[in-house]
Structures are given as structure tokens and as C-alpha cells.
């Protein structure tokens, strides 16, 4: 007997344009052997948690049940793909692990793919460490949940553990606004032109194009800053010209580092970085399921990388221009239209645009989404980290996460793109660049 | 043009284009707490530029001026004076 009404769960959810773009990324990941399109969120606790208690809470979630009981129905020609709720009675399982190395994520978890053919699209693991501390890890296929959706998922789980009422209507995407074909086509030409100009070669990428990942694994290096250091970073961002939050400063610092790496390797090409942006209306509590992200596309030529403030200024101008032109909204409309295109053709078109280079590197940030999430299942969280779905190439993603007023950056990388010396270089540079007043 | 009218016009724009229908704001609501991020702030800046023909100069682009609709309207009003 389920504690929720299964008849309220949607029988069919049409994939958003951004979800379908993830189908392309999934294909890209399979082609390059890069370990799948899987996201992982890791919550560290100072004391052991009970797997039974967690499992009981997870099983009370209609969203988790839905994620364990769906299958993808791929769109035939000119049909949109959708998720079908097949209610096969599959439940989430909390797998337990013992790990000798404190705070590490066992390789078994990192190597587990959740593909579009998997039985469940979400997995839970509880890792116990020798000190008595533990980590609760949730892994899911990125096609189903974006960063904001994840925040909403954990708020939803907290609400379940506190027996709070919730509005089920917010879990799933609502009906779509209809767009006519003429609008789609006009928009397509504008977006196509913009993206082709923005991504035109030569673009430098940390991962070599068309190379296949040999390791097939995402490695990570987390750099944590104290709350005092975080205050310094935010103040530095403002002084460097990043006026409304540190985003442009963080992208500028990452770009400086990649540029320095590029010079060391004696390679050429501009930097090109698509940066995801949450497309939900602000303050919205849904939808939890589906990707509603759009993108801003930043291209930085060598001459704009002379200093951090110069790069911030250049990025700021591009951001302003793209918002003025409505690029994020137009790109969303474009992605929605591309749902009607067969996946093989979609993948061909995406690969062709950048000639196999998806980006110079990738940047993502949870902003303030997790800053105030102090507890999960009623237990205080010590810290949170995120391992992104690593797109390879480029095989390097900087993940910024703020929790409890402390910023951390996870350098998620493929060993095929970043060697140990380069990782040391990136780590040293990022510490130094973020903390330094420019 | 008085400040109150500017507040009302920016409020209308923000509620219609940026905020979820469930979110309500008034002249003194902290905009960041209501969900306004850096991207949305740029959208508001562009609206002000279109609506009032006034670009907010660099030295006025400080978080303090964008804290609430009232501080924002006061900045715009000052520039129009």
C-alpha cells in the first residue's frame, strides 16, 4: 500500500527541449565512452544514518516512485519523445557501502551508469566511513532533473520526513504553450546564426575532439573555501566588476586558468563556454521533473583574457547583449522545436556546429540553491558536493556550490582530458585567482 | 514622474515577466529573497532603459540600489531629475 495516490501520477510526460538536448548528450557520452549522463549529489553527515529510515522516506515519495517506474518512448519522425509511467512496482533501494577512505565516493558508485534504458532513473547509496561519519548519495540521469529540480527534490524529501502537505501539481511540468510553425522557423534561423557565429572555429577545448575516453570515469578534486574566504571571493567579484553576484567573476577566473593551460600547451583558439541558466519563473516551486534550463553562450578571444576584470567586463557585455536579444528564450524555443527532429539527425547537427568541440570547458553553479539546506531527513548536513554528468570532450567541468555560506568548487574531470600535473596546476591557480584582489 | 509611479511600473513588469504567479512583492520586499538573480536584474535594467530612456551608469550599478523596488525607483528617479 503506497502512502500516495498513484492515480495522480502522470501517465505521460513529454520531454522538454532541454531534456531532448540531454538525449543528445547521452548519445555523446555513449559514443565517447565517458561514463554516462549521470549527476550525483553527495550529502555528508557527521554521524551514521539508518538506511532503513532513509529508504522508508524515499518510498513515501511519489516523485521517486515515478522515477523508478517510467520508460522512454522515443519520438518517431515529427513526434515528441515522452516518458511513460508503466507502474511496474519498482521501488528505490538504498545500497550500503563501507569505504576505508574518509569522504571518498566508492568507485562502484562512480562507475555505475544510469542510462535511458535503465530500470530506474534514480539510485540511492549510503556510504559508511571508519570515523562513523556517512555520506548519502543520490544519482540520477540528467535527462530527468536539472539543478533547480534537484533542490526541489530535497525540499520535497524534507517535507515528507516532516509530514508536511505538498502540492503534487508542482512536481511535473504543466501543459505547454503552443507555438506555430512559422514562429519556430523564424526563430530557428536567428538561433542557428547566433550559435554558429558564437561557436565557430577555432575554439580551444581542454579535451581533444573525436578522442574516445579510455578511463570512462569522472574524477574529481574538491576545493573548499571557509566562510571568511567566501566573503573575500564575493568582495573580489564585486571589485572586479561582477556587480550582481559572483557568476561572471567565477567564469572569468576559470577562463583565465584554461587560457594559461592553453598557452602552456602552445595551442590556439578562442574560449567558448555555454553556461546553463534556470528558465523557471523566479520563486517558482516547480516543476521538479524535467530540465527547464536555457543557455548563455560566452566566447572569449585571447585579447580579452589579459586580466580578470577585463574578462568580467567582456563577459558582462555579452550577457547584456544576449539578454537584450532574448537569446535564452529563443534558444529554449529552438530546443523545443528540435524535439521533432530524429535523434541521429539532431546529434549530427549539434556535432557539426562545433566540429566535435562541445565547449572549451564547462561551468555550472548551484548559486544559492543549497546555501540554506542545513538538514536532510532531520539530520544536520556537514557539507554537500555535486559530481556533474561530465560531457566528454571537453571532459572538464567546474562545479561551484555554496552551502552554509561556504563556497566550494569541484573540478570534475576525465583523466583523458586532464593529467595529474594539469590538475595540480588548475587547483593551485583556482585557489590563488579567486582569493586575490584584482 | 513620481517615485511611486516608477515603483508600480517596475513592479508590474517584474510580476508579469520574471516572478512566478505565487510570488508577491511590494515596494520594500528584498528582491534577492523573492528570487531575483543577476540575470533577472539585467532584464530589469533593460526594461528601465526602454521605459524611461535612462541607462543606469556604472557607478550606480551597485547591489544597494537594487535591493528593493523603492531603492531602484529612487535611483531611476534621481537620474531622471
Interface residues (C-beta under 8 A of the other chain):
Chain A: X238 X243 X244 X245 X247 X248 X277 X280 X281 X282 X283 X284 X285 X296 X319 X320 X323 X324 X328 X367
Chain B: X18 X19 X20 X21 X22 X23 X34 X35 X36 X37 X38 X39 X40 X41 X42 X43 X45 X46 X61 X62 X63 X66
